[in-house]
Amino acid sequence: MKKRIFMFLTACSLVFTGLVIPEPETAYAASTQISSAEDLLAMEQNPSGDYVLTKDITVPKDTNLFAETPFTGTLDGKGHKLKGYKATTSNAIFAKAKSAEFKNLSITNVDIKADGGVAALVYDSEGCAFKNISVSGKITVSKSDNWTWRSSVATLAATGSGSMEKCKNSASITIKNWNECYVGGLAGSFGAARLKNCSNSGRITLTTKKKSKKIGEADITLAGLVAGEVDEVTSCKNAGDITLKVNGSMLLGKSLEHSATLSLNGICYGAKKITSSGNTGKIMLTSAKSAKYDGRAFLAGIADGVGKASKCYNTGSVSFTGAGTEKIGEMIRIGEADTDNAPVRAGGLFNSTSIPNKATIGGVYECYNTGNLSVTLFSGHSGVCMVGGIITGGNRMHNCYNTGNLTINAKCPKKNLAVIAGGLQGVAFVGETGKLYVTQNYSTGAVKKAKLDLPHDFQALLVGNEENWMMDNKPFLSDNYYTKSGWTYASGFSSKNSAKKVSSITFGSCPKLSSKYWVYSAKHKRLILKNNKEK
């Protein structure tokens, strides 16, 4: 009897408190149901509508909705699919969207063959939200003079802005004969407020033209997730290989005053903050021996630039093979270690971090790299080459480690070259007096140096070079450890900076590595990070 009374009271409470779960058709009552391709195309009649998919739908070929008026409503896939989107003349299922929301949707078996900028879902996104969306299939693009103004390729959004959460891509992207574009697994030339729990496993491959008329057509950015700037990245991963093949020379035109930038990154081009994110894909730029370019090549496992990074990792290899110069106008910067104009930078995780000040606490914390880094410089290369196991140029680095090897081969005139390389950092910047910037880290990777007969040879096991803006000659590196033989810090450092060579990375050998951040791994036979465990 008591059981029956309890069940009756529970039922009544749900009715009176309004918690009774409605039937599916009741839940859809306020939304327009999409159950056919005709319904999908009819969405243009109401750009601000709320739509739900009630079944999987095969998208008609070259569908290009909202080419004039942007979509401003919501599309909830309810776990259903938009299937088999094929395109040769359209740039996306949705050409334009503004403050729209797309969620709970799978876009499967995409087959796009285009001659310009494209995406699978939205071409131009203005402040849209993408949640719980997956894409599979392939995108193949060959450049045409008719589409030179469209320079972005991706799966969810080619250009614009917005945020992405729980989105993933497995579609491959192949770009042929392009010398200017922004390509990302999820988004291209895209400014993201937030990127959370997103991933890419699709391969991204771009080959350049064999001939180029001017350097202004040679800015290329490839990224596993977003080829643009992101405010905050959290728990994102890239497993797709990212490859750029430079087939022909890209030389500076006489009337132009800027050089090319070739950028390859596992997650995004840049971010203010990155947390708990990683890359396992290969990052690779290769050039034909005859190909020369006036410009810079930046490669990194995670991102080119970051304000603050914590609990991130890279296990994929990062490699550059080619020749480049930092050329502006008629001047080529060579010889001296001009790190602001280094034509080649390769970082295990990043190329740069924000310089800390009272308003910004930048730097890299609890991060690791196990991927190998290699740079081969062909004849014709000039200027500075910077390589860093964690970061090429930075400041604060605490509780980080590198086990990857750094290999630099210089098959070019040595008089035109300076190499800066370090197992942790290529260059360490000092911006505040008396601060210990690089502490409680280790590196077990080897630095296989280029053989240079130059005073500008800064290749070391931990940090290659110091730029001390304060000129106070005070130590800012301490309590770091290494296992290989060689220079610890290569050049420009205060004699008070210290590091210790050890036979093993254990608490006994490395007492300054605190158990608050480190734990011994029987599998790896060394200390690893407690809150960012290496698998």
PyMOL commands that set and color helices and strands:
alter all, ss='L'
color gray80, all
select helices_A, chain A and resi 2-16+24-27+37-45+145-147+215-217+339-341+414-416
alter helices_A, ss='H'
color red, helices_A
select strands_A, chain A and resi 32-34+50-53+57-58+74-76+81-83+86-87+94-98+101-114+122-142+152-153+157-165+168-169+172-176+181-184+187-196+199-200+204-207+220-223+226-234+237-238+242-246+260-265+268-275+278-279+283-287+293-300+303-310+313-314+318-322+324-325+327-328+331-332+344-347+350-353+363-365+368-369+373-377+383-388+391-394+397-398+401-402+406-410+417-422+425-430+438-439+442-443+447-448+457-460+463-468+477-478+480-482+489-491+499-501+518-521+526-529
alter strands_A, ss='S'
color yellow, strands_A
deselect
rebuild
show_as cartoon
